[in-house]
Amino acid sequence: MFSCGHLVCDTCIKMFGKGILGTEYKFIILECILCRAGSLTALIKSLTCGVRILGIDGGGIRGVVPLKFFILL
């Protein structure tokens, strides 16, 4: 979000922003696209970064071992 209150999506950040040298997913936009006020430095997610789900299967007594493991962890 810019200091003026406008929001931009990841696609607009990639299109209108300039990549910061040495970082792959960090961009800077020098002025708001809509009203030309403020600036924005944005860190966006990579394309390979997604939702991670941990599934632990085990009902009854089989669920005790993974539960005990995570308690110890």
VENHUZI-V157916 format. One record per residue. N is the residue number from 1. RES is the residue in one letter. PHI is phi in whole degrees, 0 to 359 (NA if undefined). OMEGA is omega as a letter, one per 30 degrees, with the letter a starting at -180 (* if undefined). NEAR is the number of other ideal C-beta (glycine too) atoms within 12 Angstrom. Layout:
n=N res=RES phi=PHI omega=OMEGA near=NEAR
n=N res=RES phi=PHI omega=OMEGA near=NEAR
//
This chain:
n=1 res=M phi=NA omega=l near=16
n=2 res=F phi=286 omega=l near=26
n=3 res=S phi=294 omega=l near=15
n=4 res=C phi=280 omega=l near=18
n=5 res=G phi=105 omega=l near=13
n=6 res=H phi=283 omega=l near=21
n=7 res=L phi=251 omega=l near=17
n=8 res=V phi=228 omega=l near=26
n=9 res=C phi=271 omega=l near=15
n=10 res=D phi=300 omega=a near=19
n=11 res=T phi=297 omega=l near=13
n=12 res=C phi=293 omega=l near=20
n=13 res=I phi=297 omega=l near=27
n=14 res=K phi=292 omega=a near=21
n=15 res=M phi=286 omega=a near=15
n=16 res=F phi=261 omega=a near=25
n=17 res=G phi=269 omega=l near=29
n=18 res=K phi=248 omega=l near=19
n=19 res=G phi=293 omega=l near=20
n=20 res=I phi=273 omega=a near=17
n=21 res=L phi=299 omega=l near=9
n=22 res=G phi=93 omega=l near=7
n=23 res=T phi=233 omega=a near=16
n=24 res=E phi=274 omega=a near=16
n=25 res=Y phi=239 omega=l near=20
n=26 res=K phi=243 omega=a near=21
n=27 res=F phi=232 omega=l near=26
n=28 res=I phi=234 omega=l near=21
n=29 res=I phi=244 omega=a near=32
n=30 res=L phi=287 omega=l near=16
n=31 res=E phi=212 omega=a near=20
n=32 res=C phi=302 omega=a near=22
n=33 res=I phi=293 omega=a near=23
n=34 res=L phi=268 omega=a near=17
n=35 res=C phi=239 omega=l near=12
n=36 res=R phi=65 omega=l near=14
n=37 res=A phi=249 omega=l near=16
n=38 res=G phi=70 omega=l near=20
n=39 res=S phi=217 omega=a near=22
n=40 res=L phi=215 omega=l near=29
n=41 res=T phi=248 omega=a near=21
n=42 res=A phi=235 omega=l near=27
n=43 res=L phi=247 omega=a near=18
n=44 res=I phi=253 omega=l near=26
n=45 res=K phi=286 omega=l near=15
n=46 res=S phi=286 omega=a near=13
n=47 res=L phi=293 omega=a near=10
n=48 res=T phi=273 omega=l near=9
n=49 res=C phi=278 omega=a near=12
n=50 res=G phi=218 omega=l near=8
n=51 res=V phi=283 omega=l near=7
n=52 res=R phi=247 omega=a near=7
n=53 res=I phi=236 omega=l near=6
n=54 res=L phi=254 omega=l near=9
n=55 res=G phi=251 omega=l near=7
n=56 res=I phi=242 omega=a near=15
n=57 res=D phi=261 omega=l near=10
n=58 res=G phi=154 omega=l near=15
n=59 res=G phi=249 omega=l near=10
n=60 res=G phi=67 omega=a near=9
n=61 res=I phi=291 omega=l near=10
n=62 res=R phi=291 omega=l near=12
n=63 res=G phi=276 omega=a near=14
n=64 res=V phi=290 omega=a near=14
n=65 res=V phi=297 omega=l near=15
n=66 res=P phi=297 omega=l near=18
n=67 res=L phi=298 omega=l near=16
n=68 res=K phi=297 omega=l near=14
n=69 res=F phi=300 omega=a near=12
n=70 res=F phi=288 omega=l near=13
n=71 res=I phi=294 omega=l near=9
n=72 res=L phi=290 omega=a near=8
n=73 res=L phi=292 omega=* near=8
//
